[in-house]
């Protein structure tokens, strides 16, 4: 973020914290795309993405009084978004009927991966990388959602570490592990796309239900390492950070933007003075 942009953002946060409704509305418009990209990629097409995004913005605006410095707003907001993602995972994991609800995803043709590919017009290894994110575990998807934006220039490593509540050193280790899983997932995408298909792999996939998962990522990647035909799929993988560098944010729908603005305005109009519900950075 440029110095001028940072100063403008801090001024906007200061005005919003003072109760300026126009500043509050502008703050939602400015930062909703960032939150949407974090939550959308972390939750991998869940029907609850819009709800989690809206709740994040509500909590952030409601807690502005607890923000120590306006300059820290973006980092603070990203941390709130990740806390909401974790809360969503926990609720889904322990809620009654969670096993059945795990399949309750958005239309596969309209999930966040597809939105990313279509809006950003990804092709080649960029598209392959986006599709590979479907094969990561939830924790790795959460980390990837932040690291993707770091590679794209939207977040700093310090902000990623703060959102994960980890030291920069521990964050670096986590990122390296996640990148290894992402690379394996890219090979899985290649193996499933291969034409004609590998006959040995077809046998491995006989019991697969067609839904990407960490278990099947490991099985398919293991096959690709040991198969004479598929082993070549590991070659020529460009570094993911280079593929993601400079990519734009996925745009927020007008429906979500209108919904977030109206909900935030209603909540602020009827609430008491700002109170901190999140870590007051």
C-alpha positions in Angstrom: 0.0 0.0 0.0 1.4 3.4 -1.0 2.0 6.1 1.7 -0.7 8.3 0.2 -3.2 5.4 0.1 -2.3 4.5 3.7 -2.9 8.1 4.8 -6.2 8.2 2.9 -7.3 4.9 4.5 -6.4 6.1 8.0 -8.4 9.3 7.5 -11.4 7.2 6.3 -11.1 4.9 9.4 -10.8 7.9 11.7 -14.0 9.5 10.2 -15.9 6.2 10.3 -14.9 5.7 14.0 -16.2 9.2 14.7 -19.6 8.1 13.4 -19.6 9.6 9.9 -22.1 7.4 7.9 -20.6 8.3 4.6 -17.1 7.2 5.8 -18.6 4.0 7.2 -20.2 3.3 3.9 -17.0 4.1 2.0 -15.0 1.8 4.4 -17.3 -1.1 3.6 -17.0 -0.5 -0.1 -13.2 -0.2 0.0 -12.5 -3.3 2.1 -15.4 -5.6 1.3 -13.5 -7.1 -1.8 -10.5 -8.0 0.4 -12.6 -9.7 3.0 -14.7 -11.5 0.3 -11.5 -12.9 -1.4 -10.2 -14.1 2.0 -13.4 -15.8 3.1 -14.4 -17.0 -0.4 -11.1 -18.8 -1.0 -10.9 -20.1 2.6 -14.4 -21.6 2.6 -14.1 -23.0 -0.9 -17.6 -22.4 -2.3 -19.6 -22.8 0.9 -23.1 -21.3 0.7 -22.3 -19.4 3.9 -19.5 -17.2 2.3 -21.7 -14.1 2.0 -22.9 -14.5 5.6 -19.4 -14.8 6.9 -18.3 -11.8 4.9 -21.2 -9.7 6.2 -20.6 -10.7 9.8 -16.9 -9.8 9.5 -17.8 -6.3 8.3 -20.4 -5.9 11.0 -18.0 -7.0 13.7 -15.3 -4.7 12.4 -17.4 -1.6 12.2 -19.0 -2.4 15.6 -15.5 -2.7 17.2 -13.9 0.3 15.6 -13.7 2.0 19.0 -11.3 -0.6 20.2 -8.8 -0.2 17.3 -5.7 1.4 18.7 -4.5 3.1 15.5 -6.3 3.8 12.2 -3.2 2.7 10.3 -3.7 -0.8 11.7 -7.2 -1.2 10.3 -6.4 -3.5 7.4 -4.3 -6.0 9.5 -7.0 -5.9 12.2 -9.8 -6.5 9.7 -7.9 -9.5 8.1 -7.5 -11.0 11.6 -11.3 -10.6 12.2 -12.0 -12.3 8.9 -9.9 -15.3 9.8 -11.5 -15.5 13.2 -14.9 -15.7 11.5 -13.6 -18.4 9.1 -12.4 -20.5 12.1 -15.7 -20.0 13.9 -17.6 -21.1 10.8 -15.4 -24.3 10.6 -16.0 -25.1 14.2 -19.7 -24.6 14.0 -20.0 -26.8 10.9 -17.7 -29.5 12.5 -19.7 -29.8 15.7 -23.2 -28.9 14.5 -25.8 -31.7 14.4 -26.0 -33.2 11.0 -22.6 -31.8 10.0 -21.7 -34.8 7.9 -24.8 -34.4 5.8 -24.3 -30.6 5.7 -20.7 -30.9 4.5 -22.0 -31.5 1.0 -24.2 -28.4 1.2 -22.1 -26.3 -1.1 -22.9 -23.7 -3.7 -23.5 -24.7 -7.3 -20.2 -26.1 -8.5 -20.5 -23.9 -11.5 -20.6 -20.8 -9.4 -18.1 -21.5 -6.5 -15.2 -19.3 -5.7 -12.7 -21.3 -7.8 -14.9 -20.9 -10.9 -15.5 -17.2 -10.1 -11.7 -16.7 -9.9 -11.1 -18.5 -13.2 -13.8 -16.6 -15.1 -13.4 -13.1 -13.7 -9.6 -13.1 -13.8 -9.6 -15.0 -17.2 -7.1 -17.6 -15.9 -5.6 -20.1 -18.2 -2.7 -22.6 -18.3 -0.9 -23.1 -15.0 -2.7 -20.2 -13.4 -6.0 -22.0 -13.9 -4.5 -25.2 -12.9 -3.4 -23.6 -9.6 -6.8 -22.2 -8.9 -8.5 -25.6 -9.5 -5.9 -27.3 -7.3 -7.0 -25.2 -4.3 -10.1 -27.4 -4.1 -7.9 -30.3 -2.9 -6.5 -28.7 0.2 -7.6 -29.2 3.8 -9.5 -26.4 5.5 -6.5 -25.2 7.5 -4.4 -25.0 4.3 -7.2 -23.3 2.4 -7.3 -20.6 5.1 -3.6 -20.1 4.9 -3.7 -20.2 1.1 -6.4 -17.4 1.1 -4.0 -15.1 2.9 -0.8 -16.2 1.0 -2.6 -15.8 -2.4 -3.2 -12.2 -1.5 0.3 -11.8 -0.3 1.6 -13.0 -3.6 -0.8 -10.7 -5.4 0.5 -7.7 -3.4 -2.7 -7.1 -1.4 -1.3 -8.2 2.0 2.1 -8.2 3.7 3.8 -11.2 5.3 3.4 -9.4 8.7 -0.4 -9.1 8.1 -0.6 -12.8 7.2 1.3 -13.8 10.3 -0.8 -11.6 12.5 -4.0 -13.0 11.0 -2.8 -16.5 11.7 -1.7 -15.5 15.2 1.8 -16.9 14.5 5.3 -15.6 14.4 6.8 -14.7 11.0 9.1 -17.7 11.3 6.3 -20.2 12.1 4.3 -18.6 9.3 7.1 -19.3 6.8 7.2 -22.9 7.8 3.4 -23.2 7.4 3.6 -21.6 4.0 6.2 -24.0 2.8 4.2 -27.0 3.9 1.0 -25.6 2.3 2.9 -25.0 -1.0 4.0 -28.6 -1.0 0.4 -29.7 -0.7 -0.7 -27.2 -3.4 2.0 -28.6 -5.8 0.7 -32.1 -5.2 -2.8 -30.9 -5.9 -1.7 -29.3 -9.2 -0.3 -32.7 -10.2 -3.6 -34.2 -9.3 -5.4 -31.8 -11.6 -3.0 -32.7 -14.4 -3.5 -36.4 -13.8 -7.3 -36.1 -13.9 -7.2 -34.0 -17.1 -4.8 -36.2 -19.0 -6.1 -37.5 -22.3 -6.2 -40.3 -22.9 -6.5 -41.1 -19.2 -4.1 -43.4 -17.4 -5.7 -46.9 -17.2 -3.9 -47.6 -13.9 -5.2 -44.4 -12.5 -8.7 -45.3 -13.6 -8.5 -48.3 -11.4 -7.3 -46.2 -8.4 -10.3 -43.9 -8.9 -12.9 -46.7 -9.1 -14.2 -45.9 -5.6 -13.9 -42.1 -5.9 -17.1 -40.1 -5.6 -15.8 -37.3 -7.7 -15.5 -34.8 -4.8 -12.0 -33.3 -4.2 -10.6 -34.2 -0.8 -7.2 -34.4 1.0 -7.5 -38.2 1.1 -7.9 -38.6 -2.6 -5.2 -35.9 -3.3 -2.8 -38.1 -1.4 -3.8 -41.3 -3.2 -3.7 -39.7 -6.7 -0.4 -37.9 -6.0 1.1 -41.2 -4.7 0.0 -42.9 -7.9 1.5 -40.1 -10.0 4.9 -40.5 -8.2 5.1 -44.2 -8.9 3.5 -44.5 -12.3 5.8 -44.5 -15.3 3.2 -42.6 -17.4 2.1 -40.0 -14.8 5.5 -39.3 -13.1 6.2 -36.8 -15.8 3.3 -34.6 -14.6 5.6 -33.3 -11.8 7.8 -31.6 -14.4 7.5 -28.0 -15.6 5.5 -26.7 -12.6 6.1 -23.0 -12.4 6.4 -21.5 -8.8 2.9 -20.7 -7.6 4.0 -17.4 -6.1 5.0 -16.2 -9.6 1.7 -17.4 -11.1 -0.2 -15.4 -8.5 1.8 -12.3 -8.6 -0.2 -9.2 -9.5 -3.5 -11.0 -9.8 -6.6 -8.8 -9.2 -9.2 -9.4 -6.6 -12.4 -11.3 -7.5 -15.1 -8.7 -7.6 -17.9 -8.6 -5.1 -21.4 -9.0 -6.5 -23.7 -6.0 -6.4 -26.1 -8.1 -4.3 -23.5 -8.7 -1.6 -22.3 -5.1 -1.6 -25.9 -3.8 -1.2 -26.6 -6.4 1.5 -23.4 -5.5 3.4 -24.1 -1.8 3.2 -27.7 -2.0 4.4 -26.9 -4.4 7.2 -23.9 -2.4 8.4 -26.0 0.8 8.3 -28.8 -0.7 10.2 -26.5 -2.2 12.8 -24.6 1.0 13.4 -27.7 3.2 13.5 -29.2 1.0 16.2 -26.1 0.1 18.3 -24.5 1.6 21.3 -21.1 3.3 20.9 -18.5 1.1 19.4 -17.3 -1.7 21.7 -14.5 -4.1 21.0 -15.4 -7.7 20.2 -12.1 -8.5 18.6 -8.4 -8.0 19.4 -7.9 -4.2 19.7 -4.7 -3.7 17.6 
